[in-house]
Structure formats: structure tokens, C-alpha cells
Amino acid sequence: MATGSEVYLCIDAYEKLKAEGVRARVVSMPSWELFERQDRSYRDQVFPPDVTARVAVEQASIFGWAQYTGTKGRIIGMRTFGASAPLKDLQKKFGFTSDAILQAAHEVIGK
């Protein structure tokens, strides 16, 4: 799951998981507030309660994502103030790559 510019990374990781035969989905979460206003049945369709293998990707703070990943999920996000460099270099340094997302997905599904 991701909110915006990270979604394409999730889609790339999803395609790799699909090629491995792993059933997965990508959830674009542009607004937590709008999502929380939806009824429980809709929210449970997006995040089935029995699916605990979840990965959130946020190039900003990790704050708030645990409510969607749960205790068994992973959050790929900034845990420090940041750095200055070309975007691609920063994405690699901080783990904002489809390969890092794929690795996190493998960890949460126990593969």
C-alpha cells in the first residue's frame, strides 16, 4: 500500500510477486481520512482482516501506517530526517525500490 508517488514501486513489486505465483494486490491510499469514512464492509474488502501480510511504502514519515500494516506487516519509510542527493540515489539508499518492497513482502509471507 502507498499514498502516491510510491504506488508505481508497489506495482512493480506486485508484478514480480505475481510472476512467482504469489497472490497479492496493490492498494493506493491517497487519503486516510476518506478511507476511514467508508463503512466497515468496504474497509474490510480493501484490507481483509485475515490477511496480515501487509507492506506500506511511504517516502515521508512512517507515522500512522501501523494502523494498516498491523504488527506483522512492514513499513518502508523514512525513519530519519533525510538527505540531499539525486532522487534515484536517495530511493536506493532508503529502500524505496521495488526490490526492497519485494523483499519485505517475502518477509511478511514467510518466503
N, CA, C and O atoms as CSV, one atom per row, in Angstrom:
chain,resi,resn,atom,element,x,y,z
A,1,MET,N,N,0.847,-1.174,0.000
A,1,MET,CA,C,0.000,0.000,0.000
A,1,MET,C,C,0.886,1.228,0.000
A,1,MET,O,O,1.989,1.223,0.547
A,2,ALA,N,N,0.385,2.271,-0.619
A,2,ALA,CA,C,1.127,3.521,-0.698
A,2,ALA,C,C,0.140,4.657,-0.975
A,2,ALA,O,O,-1.018,4.414,-1.315
A,3,THR,N,N,0.611,5.899,-0.826
A,3,THR,CA,C,-0.280,7.031,-0.988
A,3,THR,C,C,-0.191,7.730,-2.330
A,3,THR,O,O,-1.175,8.333,-2.758
A,4,GLY,N,N,0.903,7.681,-2.991
A,4,GLY,CA,C,1.019,8.463,-4.228
A,4,GLY,C,C,2.180,8.032,-5.088
A,4,GLY,O,O,2.099,7.045,-5.818
A,5,SER,N,N,3.263,8.781,-4.996
A,5,SER,CA,C,4.388,8.541,-5.900
A,5,SER,C,C,5.061,7.189,-5.665
A,5,SER,O,O,5.855,6.743,-6.494
A,6,GLU,N,N,4.754,6.538,-4.551
A,6,GLU,CA,C,5.326,5.231,-4.268
A,6,GLU,C,C,4.528,4.084,-4.904
A,6,GLU,O,O,5.007,2.951,-4.953
A,7,VAL,N,N,3.328,4.371,-5.386
A,7,VAL,CA,C,2.453,3.318,-5.913
A,7,VAL,C,C,3.115,2.567,-7.069
A,7,VAL,O,O,2.984,1.347,-7.166
A,8,TYR,N,N,3.822,3.281,-7.943
A,8,TYR,CA,C,4.451,2.603,-9.078
A,8,TYR,C,C,5.483,1.582,-8.612
A,8,TYR,O,O,5.664,0.552,-9.261
A,9,LEU,N,N,6.159,1.849,-7.504
A,9,LEU,CA,C,7.110,0.883,-6.955
A,9,LEU,C,C,6.371,-0.363,-6.470
A,9,LEU,O,O,6.834,-1.487,-6.665
A,10,CYS,N,N,5.220,-0.152,-5.839
A,10,CYS,CA,C,4.407,-1.267,-5.356
A,10,CYS,C,C,3.885,-2.103,-6.526
A,10,CYS,O,O,3.837,-3.331,-6.447
A,11,ILE,N,N,3.498,-1.437,-7.598
A,11,ILE,CA,C,3.006,-2.163,-8.766
A,11,ILE,C,C,4.111,-3.020,-9.366
A,11,ILE,O,O,3.866,-4.156,-9.772
A,12,ASP,N,N,5.315,-2.488,-9.422
A,12,ASP,CA,C,6.443,-3.265,-9.954
A,12,ASP,C,C,6.713,-4.485,-9.063
A,12,ASP,O,O,6.934,-5.585,-9.570
A,13,ALA,N,N,6.694,-4.293,-7.742
A,13,ALA,CA,C,6.886,-5.419,-6.824
A,13,ALA,C,C,5.746,-6.422,-6.964
A,13,ALA,O,O,5.972,-7.631,-6.916
A,14,TYR,N,N,4.527,-5.928,-7.136
A,14,TYR,CA,C,3.365,-6.795,-7.343
A,14,TYR,C,C,3.555,-7.685,-8.575
A,14,TYR,O,O,3.275,-8.883,-8.532
A,15,GLU,N,N,4.029,-7.093,-9.663
A,15,GLU,CA,C,4.251,-7.865,-10.895
A,15,GLU,C,C,5.269,-8.978,-10.663
A,15,GLU,O,O,5.119,-10.076,-11.199
A,16,LYS,N,N,6.290,-8.705,-9.878
A,16,LYS,CA,C,7.296,-9.724,-9.560
A,16,LYS,C,C,6.694,-10.817,-8.688
A,16,LYS,O,O,6.963,-11.999,-8.900
A,17,LEU,N,N,5.886,-10.430,-7.712
A,17,LEU,CA,C,5.219,-11.425,-6.863
A,17,LEU,C,C,4.281,-12.296,-7.699
A,17,LEU,O,O,4.240,-13.516,-7.538
A,18,LYS,N,N,3.535,-11.657,-8.587
A,18,LYS,CA,C,2.607,-12.388,-9.453
A,18,LYS,C,C,3.355,-13.406,-10.313
A,18,LYS,O,O,2.893,-14.532,-10.499
A,19,ALA,N,N,4.506,-13.005,-10.831
A,19,ALA,CA,C,5.318,-13.920,-11.646
A,19,ALA,C,C,5.810,-15.113,-10.823
A,19,ALA,O,O,6.071,-16.182,-11.374
A,20,GLU,N,N,5.934,-14.933,-9.521
A,20,GLU,CA,C,6.336,-16.016,-8.613
A,20,GLU,C,C,5.147,-16.877,-8.189
A,20,GLU,O,O,5.316,-17.883,-7.499
A,21,GLY,N,N,3.955,-16.478,-8.602
A,21,GLY,CA,C,2.756,-17.222,-8.220
A,21,GLY,C,C,2.163,-16.778,-6.898
A,21,GLY,O,O,1.314,-17.472,-6.339
A,22,VAL,N,N,2.595,-15.636,-6.389
A,22,VAL,CA,C,2.070,-15.115,-5.122
A,22,VAL,C,C,0.859,-14.244,-5.411
A,22,VAL,O,O,0.917,-13.332,-6.237
A,23,ARG,N,N,-0.239,-14.533,-4.724
A,23,ARG,CA,C,-1.433,-13.686,-4.843
A,23,ARG,C,C,-1.221,-12.443,-3.997
A,23,ARG,O,O,-0.957,-12.536,-2.798
A,24,ALA,N,N,-1.335,-11.298,-4.616
A,24,ALA,CA,C,-1.108,-10.029,-3.928
A,24,ALA,C,C,-2.003,-8.971,-4.546
A,24,ALA,O,O,-2.678,-9.214,-5.546
A,25,ARG,N,N,-2.001,-7.816,-3.950
A,25,ARG,CA,C,-2.729,-6.670,-4.503
A,25,ARG,C,C,-1.993,-5.409,-4.104
A,25,ARG,O,O,-1.221,-5.397,-3.145
A,26,VAL,N,N,-2.245,-4.345,-4.854
A,26,VAL,CA,C,-1.706,-3.021,-4.532
A,26,VAL,C,C,-2.881,-2.146,-4.121
A,26,VAL,O,O,-3.905,-2.101,-4.803
A,27,VAL,N,N,-2.725,-1.464,-3.018
A,27,VAL,CA,C,-3.758,-0.552,-2.536
A,27,VAL,C,C,-3.185,0.857,-2.570
A,27,VAL,O,O,-2.182,1.149,-1.919
A,28,SER,N,N,-3.833,1.724,-3.335
A,28,SER,CA,C,-3.478,3.139,-3.359
A,28,SER,C,C,-4.309,3.838,-2.292
A,28,SER,O,O,-5.539,3.790,-2.325
A,29,MET,N,N,-3.640,4.483,-1.351
A,29,MET,CA,C,-4.316,5.143,-0.227
A,29,MET,C,C,-4.051,6.644,-0.281
A,29,MET,O,O,-3.282,7.152,0.534
A,30,PRO,N,N,-4.662,7.365,-1.212
A,30,PRO,CA,C,-4.375,8.798,-1.310
A,30,PRO,C,C,-4.894,9.612,-0.125
A,30,PRO,O,O,-4.422,10.724,0.114
A,31,SER,N,N,-5.870,9.064,0.626
A,31,SER,CA,C,-6.413,9.812,1.764
A,31,SER,C,C,-6.872,8.855,2.851
A,31,SER,O,O,-7.856,8.134,2.685
A,32,TRP,N,N,-6.158,8.853,3.952
A,32,TRP,CA,C,-6.580,8.038,5.089
A,32,TRP,C,C,-7.937,8.507,5.603
A,32,TRP,O,O,-8.782,7.695,5.981
A,33,GLU,N,N,-8.137,9.819,5.613
A,33,GLU,CA,C,-9.383,10.364,6.150
A,33,GLU,C,C,-10.598,9.873,5.365
A,33,GLU,O,O,-11.594,9.456,5.956
A,34,LEU,N,N,-10.517,9.922,4.047
A,34,LEU,CA,C,-11.637,9.432,3.229
A,34,LEU,C,C,-11.831,7.929,3.397
A,34,LEU,O,O,-12.962,7.445,3.442
A,35,PHE,N,N,-10.726,7.192,3.489
A,35,PHE,CA,C,-10.819,5.754,3.683
A,35,PHE,C,C,-11.529,5.438,4.995
A,35,PHE,O,O,-12.397,4.566,5.038
A,36,GLU,N,N,-11.168,6.138,6.056
A,36,GLU,CA,C,-11.771,5.879,7.369
A,36,GLU,C,C,-13.250,6.253,7.419
A,36,GLU,O,O,-13.973,5.759,8.284
A,37,ARG,N,N,-13.711,7.104,6.524
A,37,ARG,CA,C,-15.136,7.460,6.472
A,37,ARG,C,C,-15.988,6.377,5.822
A,37,ARG,O,O,-17.214,6.415,5.924
A,38,GLN,N,N,-15.367,5.426,5.164
A,38,GLN,CA,C,-16.101,4.354,4.487
A,38,GLN,C,C,-16.617,3.365,5.522
A,38,GLN,O,O,-16.078,3.258,6.624
A,39,ASP,N,N,-17.669,2.645,5.151
A,39,ASP,CA,C,-18.207,1.677,6.099
A,39,ASP,C,C,-17.244,0.503,6.281
A,39,ASP,O,O,-16.360,0.263,5.459
A,40,ARG,N,N,-17.443,-0.210,7.372
A,40,ARG,CA,C,-16.552,-1.314,7.751
A,40,ARG,C,C,-16.453,-2.369,6.652
A,40,ARG,O,O,-15.365,-2.891,6.406
A,41,SER,N,N,-17.565,-2.699,5.984
A,41,SER,CA,C,-17.519,-3.758,4.962
A,41,SER,C,C,-16.601,-3.357,3.812
A,41,SER,O,O,-15.873,-4.198,3.286
A,42,TYR,N,N,-16.624,-2.100,3.417
A,42,TYR,CA,C,-15.725,-1.636,2.351
A,42,TYR,C,C,-14.276,-1.710,2.819
A,42,TYR,O,O,-13.420,-2.219,2.096
A,43,ARG,N,N,-13.993,-1.212,4.014
A,43,ARG,CA,C,-12.621,-1.235,4.533
A,43,ARG,C,C,-12.113,-2.667,4.668
A,43,ARG,O,O,-10.934,-2.937,4.436
A,44,ASP,N,N,-13.005,-3.586,5.046
A,44,ASP,CA,C,-12.607,-4.992,5.147
A,44,ASP,C,C,-12.392,-5.634,3.783
A,44,ASP,O,O,-11.632,-6.596,3.669
A,45,GLN,N,N,-13.048,-5.121,2.748
A,45,GLN,CA,C,-12.780,-5.613,1.393
A,45,GLN,C,C,-11.392,-5.164,0.926
A,45,GLN,O,O,-10.673,-5.922,0.275
A,46,VAL,N,N,-11.032,-3.943,1.259
A,46,VAL,CA,C,-9.721,-3.413,0.869
A,46,VAL,C,C,-8.624,-4.088,1.679
A,46,VAL,O,O,-7.608,-4.513,1.130
A,47,PHE,N,N,-8.833,-4.185,2.980
A,47,PHE,CA,C,-7.870,-4.829,3.884
A,47,PHE,C,C,-8.565,-5.952,4.640
A,47,PHE,O,O,-9.006,-5.761,5.773
A,48,PRO,N,N,-8.665,-7.129,4.015
A,48,PRO,CA,C,-9.326,-8.239,4.700
A,48,PRO,C,C,-8.654,-8.518,6.051
A,48,PRO,O,O,-7.432,-8.655,6.117
A,49,PRO,N,N,-9.440,-8.601,7.118
A,49,PRO,CA,C,-8.867,-8.794,8.450
A,49,PRO,C,C,-7.994,-10.039,8.578
A,49,PRO,O,O,-7.062,-10.057,9.383
A,50,ASP,N,N,-8.281,-11.077,7.797
A,50,ASP,CA,C,-7.492,-12.303,7.903
A,50,ASP,C,C,-6.180,-12.249,7.113
A,50,ASP,O,O,-5.384,-13.185,7.188
A,51,VAL,N,N,-5.944,-11.182,6.364
A,51,VAL,CA,C,-4.688,-11.014,5.621
A,51,VAL,C,C,-3.784,-10.095,6.436
A,51,VAL,O,O,-4.025,-8.892,6.536
A,52,THR,N,N,-2.740,-10.684,7.016
A,52,THR,CA,C,-1.842,-9.907,7.872
A,52,THR,C,C,-0.494,-9.628,7.214
A,52,THR,O,O,0.327,-8.902,7.773
A,53,ALA,N,N,-0.261,-10.193,6.043
A,53,ALA,CA,C,0.983,-9.954,5.305
A,53,ALA,C,C,0.814,-8.666,4.506
A,53,ALA,O,O,0.337,-8.683,3.371
A,54,ARG,N,N,1.209,-7.554,5.114
A,54,ARG,CA,C,0.997,-6.242,4.507
A,54,ARG,C,C,2.288,-5.436,4.520
A,54,ARG,O,O,3.087,-5.511,5.453
A,55,VAL,N,N,2.464,-4.660,3.450
A,55,VAL,CA,C,3.632,-3.782,3.345
A,55,VAL,C,C,3.144,-2.400,2.943
A,55,VAL,O,O,2.409,-2.251,1.967
A,56,ALA,N,N,3.555,-1.391,3.698
A,56,ALA,CA,C,3.254,0.005,3.366
A,56,ALA,C,C,4.542,0.685,2.928
A,56,ALA,O,O,5.614,0.423,3.471
A,57,VAL,N,N,4.421,1.564,1.936
A,57,VAL,CA,C,5.577,2.289,1.424
A,57,VAL,C,C,5.255,3.775,1.434
A,57,VAL,O,O,4.282,4.216,0.821
A,58,GLU,N,N,6.084,4.544,2.138
A,58,GLU,CA,C,5.854,5.983,2.261
A,58,GLU,C,C,7.199,6.695,2.318
A,58,GLU,O,O,7.967,6.495,3.259
A,59,GLN,N,N,7.486,7.519,1.325
A,59,GLN,CA,C,8.767,8.217,1.285
A,59,GLN,C,C,8.847,9.339,2.308
A,59,GLN,O,O,9.892,9.969,2.465
A,60,ALA,N,N,7.763,9.584,2.991
A,60,ALA,CA,C,7.783,10.526,4.112
A,60,ALA,C,C,7.838,9.696,5.394
A,60,ALA,O,O,8.437,8.620,5.403
A,61,SER,N,N,7.250,10.158,6.432
A,61,SER,CA,C,7.280,9.510,7.734
A,61,SER,C,C,6.525,8.180,7.747
A,61,SER,O,O,5.583,7.974,6.983
A,62,ILE,N,N,6.957,7.297,8.620
A,62,ILE,CA,C,6.253,6.024,8.808
A,62,ILE,C,C,5.047,6.190,9.732
A,62,ILE,O,O,4.248,5.268,9.897
A,63,PHE,N,N,4.926,7.371,10.330
A,63,PHE,CA,C,3.863,7.650,11.302
A,63,PHE,C,C,2.484,7.328,10.731
A,63,PHE,O,O,2.125,7.799,9.652
A,64,GLY,N,N,1.724,6.527,11.457
A,64,GLY,CA,C,0.345,6.233,11.103
A,64,GLY,C,C,0.131,4.968,10.294
A,64,GLY,O,O,-0.984,4.447,10.256
A,65,TRP,N,N,1.164,4.463,9.649
A,65,TRP,CA,C,0.981,3.304,8.780
A,65,TRP,C,C,0.730,2.005,9.544
A,65,TRP,O,O,0.138,1.075,8.996
A,66,ALA,N,N,1.165,1.930,10.781
A,66,ALA,CA,C,0.983,0.691,11.555
A,66,ALA,C,C,-0.489,0.325,11.709
A,66,ALA,O,O,-0.817,-0.852,11.861
A,67,GLN,N,N,-1.384,1.317,11.672
A,67,GLN,CA,C,-2.808,1.003,11.786
A,67,GLN,C,C,-3.294,0.181,10.596
A,67,GLN,O,O,-4.325,-0.485,10.687
A,68,TYR,N,N,-2.567,0.218,9.482
A,68,TYR,CA,C,-2.950,-0.544,8.294
A,68,TYR,C,C,-2.091,-1.785,8.084
A,68,TYR,O,O,-2.560,-2.768,7.512
A,69,THR,N,N,-0.851,-1.753,8.533
A,69,THR,CA,C,0.011,-2.927,8.356
A,69,THR,C,C,-0.166,-3.926,9.482
A,69,THR,O,O,0.062,-5.121,9.293
A,70,GLY,N,N,-0.568,-3.455,10.644
A,70,GLY,CA,C,-0.668,-4.339,11.796
A,70,GLY,C,C,0.710,-4.691,12.320
A,70,GLY,O,O,1.723,-4.214,11.809
A,71,THR,N,N,0.739,-5.522,13.337
A,71,THR,CA,C,2.013,-5.856,13.979
A,71,THR,C,C,2.859,-6.822,13.166
A,71,THR,O,O,4.063,-6.927,13.398
A,72,LYS,N,N,2.258,-7.526,12.220
A,72,LYS,CA,C,3.009,-8.486,11.407
A,72,LYS,C,C,3.476,-7.901,10.084
A,72,LYS,O,O,4.246,-8.538,9.365
A,73,GLY,N,N,3.025,-6.706,9.753
A,73,GLY,CA,C,3.385,-6.084,8.491
A,73,GLY,C,C,4.707,-5.335,8.563
A,73,GLY,O,O,5.356,-5.278,9.608
A,74,ARG,N,N,5.086,-4.767,7.433
A,74,ARG,CA,C,6.328,-3.978,7.335
A,74,ARG,C,C,5.987,-2.598,6.779
A,74,ARG,O,O,5.071,-2.437,5.973
A,75,ILE,N,N,6.751,-1.615,7.233
A,75,ILE,CA,C,6.615,-0.256,6.720
A,75,ILE,C,C,7.970,0.171,6.174
A,75,ILE,O,O,8.967,0.199,6.895
A,76,ILE,N,N,7.986,0.498,4.903
A,76,ILE,CA,C,9.191,1.052,4.292
A,76,ILE,C,C,8.971,2.554,4.237
A,76,ILE,O,O,8.135,3.040,3.475
A,77,GLY,N,N,9.723,3.284,5.045
A,77,GLY,CA,C,9.536,4.724,5.127
A,77,GLY,C,C,10.713,5.393,5.789
A,77,GLY,O,O,11.651,4.736,6.241
A,78,MET,N,N,10.652,6.682,5.840
A,78,MET,CA,C,11.732,7.455,6.433
A,78,MET,C,C,11.693,7.341,7.952
A,78,MET,O,O,10.671,7.600,8.586
A,79,ARG,N,N,12.818,6.951,8.514
A,79,ARG,CA,C,12.966,6.844,9.962
A,79,ARG,C,C,13.989,7.865,10.471
A,79,ARG,O,O,14.300,7.921,11.661
A,80,THR,N,N,14.492,8.656,9.547
A,80,THR,CA,C,15.448,9.712,9.871
A,80,THR,C,C,14.969,10.997,9.210
A,80,THR,O,O,13.929,11.014,8.551
A,81,PHE,N,N,15.723,12.062,9.387
A,81,PHE,CA,C,15.332,13.336,8.805
A,81,PHE,C,C,15.442,13.332,7.294
A,81,PHE,O,O,14.655,14.008,6.632
A,82,GLY,N,N,16.384,12.601,6.722
A,82,GLY,CA,C,16.521,12.570,5.274
A,82,GLY,C,C,17.924,12.907,4.825
A,82,GLY,O,O,18.866,12.879,5.618
A,83,ALA,N,N,18.061,13.227,3.551
A,83,ALA,CA,C,19.366,13.529,2.977
A,83,ALA,C,C,19.146,14.285,1.676
A,83,ALA,O,O,18.026,14.382,1.175
A,84,SER,N,N,20.228,14.814,1.146
A,84,SER,CA,C,20.168,15.512,-0.134
A,84,SER,C,C,21.008,14.774,-1.154
A,84,SER,O,O,22.179,14.480,-0.913
A,85,ALA,N,N,20.415,14.479,-2.279
A,85,ALA,CA,C,21.099,13.803,-3.381
A,85,ALA,C,C,20.081,13.645,-4.500
A,85,ALA,O,O,18.905,13.954,-4.308
A,86,PRO,N,N,20.508,13.171,-5.659
A,86,PRO,CA,C,19.534,12.873,-6.713
A,86,PRO,C,C,18.511,11.841,-6.222
A,86,PRO,O,O,18.850,10.939,-5.455
A,87,LEU,N,N,17.266,11.980,-6.667
A,87,LEU,CA,C,16.169,11.132,-6.199
A,87,LEU,C,C,16.483,9.646,-6.282
A,87,LEU,O,O,16.270,8.919,-5.312
A,88,LYS,N,N,16.979,9.185,-7.407
A,88,LYS,CA,C,17.247,7.738,-7.569
A,88,LYS,C,C,18.254,7.248,-6.527
A,88,LYS,O,O,18.123,6.137,-6.013
A,89,ASP,N,N,19.257,8.072,-6.215
A,89,ASP,CA,C,20.237,7.692,-5.197
A,89,ASP,C,C,19.581,7.598,-3.820
A,89,ASP,O,O,19.851,6.672,-3.055
A,90,LEU,N,N,18.723,8.562,-3.516
A,90,LEU,CA,C,18.035,8.547,-2.227
A,90,LEU,C,C,17.071,7.372,-2.113
A,90,LEU,O,O,16.972,6.743,-1.059
A,91,GLN,N,N,16.365,7.080,-3.193
A,91,GLN,CA,C,15.435,5.948,-3.161
A,91,GLN,C,C,16.184,4.656,-2.858
A,91,GLN,O,O,15.723,3.843,-2.056
A,92,LYS,N,N,17.319,4.466,-3.486
A,92,LYS,CA,C,18.101,3.253,-3.238
A,92,LYS,C,C,18.634,3.236,-1.809
A,92,LYS,O,O,18.551,2.213,-1.129
A,93,LYS,N,N,19.181,4.364,-1.351
A,93,LYS,CA,C,19.749,4.451,-0.003
A,93,LYS,C,C,18.719,4.123,1.075
A,93,LYS,O,O,19.033,3.428,2.042
A,94,PHE,N,N,17.501,4.615,0.918
A,94,PHE,CA,C,16.487,4.442,1.947
A,94,PHE,C,C,15.528,3.282,1.684
A,94,PHE,O,O,14.557,3.111,2.421
A,95,GLY,N,N,15.780,2.491,0.656
A,95,GLY,CA,C,14.975,1.291,0.424
A,95,GLY,C,C,13.684,1.507,-0.331
A,95,GLY,O,O,12.770,0.687,-0.246
A,96,PHE,N,N,13.595,2.604,-1.073
A,96,PHE,CA,C,12.398,2.860,-1.869
A,96,PHE,C,C,12.597,2.325,-3.280
A,96,PHE,O,O,12.664,3.073,-4.255
A,97,THR,N,N,12.691,0.994,-3.349
A,97,THR,CA,C,12.845,0.307,-4.628
A,97,THR,C,C,11.878,-0.860,-4.665
A,97,THR,O,O,11.452,-1.360,-3.623
A,98,SER,N,N,11.538,-1.287,-5.857
A,98,SER,CA,C,10.630,-2.430,-5.951
A,98,SER,C,C,11.284,-3.686,-5.377
A,98,SER,O,O,10.588,-4.553,-4.849
A,99,ASP,N,N,12.603,-3.796,-5.473
A,99,ASP,CA,C,13.283,-4.963,-4.896
A,99,ASP,C,C,13.191,-4.963,-3.368
A,99,ASP,O,O,13.020,-6.021,-2.762
A,100,ALA,N,N,13.303,-3.796,-2.743
A,100,ALA,CA,C,13.160,-3.709,-1.285
A,100,ALA,C,C,11.724,-4.047,-0.870
A,100,ALA,O,O,11.504,-4.695,0.153
A,101,ILE,N,N,10.768,-3.611,-1.658
A,101,ILE,CA,C,9.366,-3.929,-1.372
A,101,ILE,C,C,9.137,-5.427,-1.537
A,101,ILE,O,O,8.450,-6.050,-0.728
A,102,LEU,N,N,9.711,-5.996,-2.580
A,102,LEU,CA,C,9.610,-7.434,-2.814
A,102,LEU,C,C,10.205,-8.209,-1.634
A,102,LEU,O,O,9.616,-9.185,-1.169
A,103,GLN,N,N,11.356,-7.778,-1.160
A,103,GLN,CA,C,11.982,-8.435,-0.018
A,103,GLN,C,C,11.101,-8.344,1.223
A,103,GLN,O,O,10.946,-9.326,1.948
A,104,ALA,N,N,10.526,-7.169,1.469
A,104,ALA,CA,C,9.637,-7.004,2.620
A,104,ALA,C,C,8.413,-7.906,2.478
A,104,ALA,O,O,7.960,-8.497,3.459
A,105,ALA,N,N,7.878,-8.013,1.270
A,105,ALA,CA,C,6.726,-8.890,1.029
A,105,ALA,C,C,7.102,-10.345,1.310
A,105,ALA,O,O,6.337,-11.077,1.937
A,106,HIS,N,N,8.266,-10.757,0.851
A,106,HIS,CA,C,8.729,-12.117,1.134
A,106,HIS,C,C,8.836,-12.359,2.646
A,106,HIS,O,O,8.480,-13.427,3.142
A,107,GLU,N,N,9.330,-11.355,3.359
A,107,GLU,CA,C,9.452,-11.494,4.819
A,107,GLU,C,C,8.091,-11.668,5.482
A,107,GLU,O,O,7.937,-12.530,6.347
A,108,VAL,N,N,7.111,-10.875,5.097
A,108,VAL,CA,C,5.820,-10.950,5.777
A,108,VAL,C,C,5.024,-12.184,5.392
A,108,VAL,O,O,4.148,-12.611,6.144
A,109,ILE,N,N,5.315,-12.767,4.231
A,109,ILE,CA,C,4.607,-14.006,3.875
A,109,ILE,C,C,5.421,-15.230,4.277
A,109,ILE,O,O,4.981,-16.364,4.089
A,110,GLY,N,N,6.602,-14.998,4.829
A,110,GLY,CA,C,7.435,-16.104,5.312
A,110,GLY,C,C,8.075,-16.905,4.202
A,110,GLY,O,O,8.227,-18.122,4.309
A,111,LYS,N,N,8.449,-16.224,3.142
A,111,LYS,CA,C,9.046,-16.908,1.992
A,111,LYS,C,C,10.532,-16.660,1.922
A,111,LYS,O,O,11.199,-17.159,1.017
